[in-house]
Amino acid sequence: APDQETTSPLALGAEETIFLDEASNFIARYGTTVANLTEMGNNALSNPALLQDSQWIDAVNAAIGVLQRTGEQIRDADTPPLFAAGHIDLIAAANAFDQAPTLIEQALSQGSLESLQQASDQFGTANTLLESAAAKLETATP
């Protein structure tokens, strides 16, 4: 039989697999939550009366809570060395997402559409960091 050399792909250990699953969940949760907040923000930009609507405010506050809890979980995650670069960007994204709720709260308390627009801009910055994190995690995955 001919001598064949086969290279088997490196397998991820349990720690890496768990972190990659968590990171994927964080990214997906941010994506869904930001999409919801963006839609609610756009609705308020076209209908400023929503800034005084209790159901709209409750929905916004619930989404803000998801952003904050996700950021805490990202910062608390045990990161295997293989994914350290991706985790750094996840933390940077979490920090950027954490700034948006303050702007949203200003929009609610002051009826400020400008603060709402600034929160939207902050989401853009955070999403760029999130995309970078996802790319680094994918690149690091054997």
Phi, psi and omega in degrees: 000138180296148180280114181246132174260126177243141177253125178266142179295150177292134179267146176280142174281175181300316182299316180294318181297316179298314181297317181298320176296315179299313182299319178298319177295319179300312182298316180295318181296317176300314182302313180295314183294317180294322177299317179296314179296321179296316178297316179296321178295317178297321177298320180290326178295326179270345179219079184305341178299337178299333179299345178250000184276122187295324178293318179296316180297317178298318179295319178296315180297323177296318179293322177299319178300320178297316178301315183293316179295321180296318177300317178298317180295322178296314181293332181271352185295140174279118186256120174291147182308326181302329185249018183301316182296318178294323180292323177301317179290326176298318179295318178298320177295317179300318179297320179292318178297326180295336180282333183296318181302325178299317179293322179293318179297323175297319179299319181290315185285330184253356185064033188266110175290332178297317178296323178296319178294321178296322177297319178298318177297321179296322176298322178299315177299313181296320180296323177298316178294323179295318177297321177297317179299314181299318180295318180293323178295318180294317180296324182282343182283123180293000000 
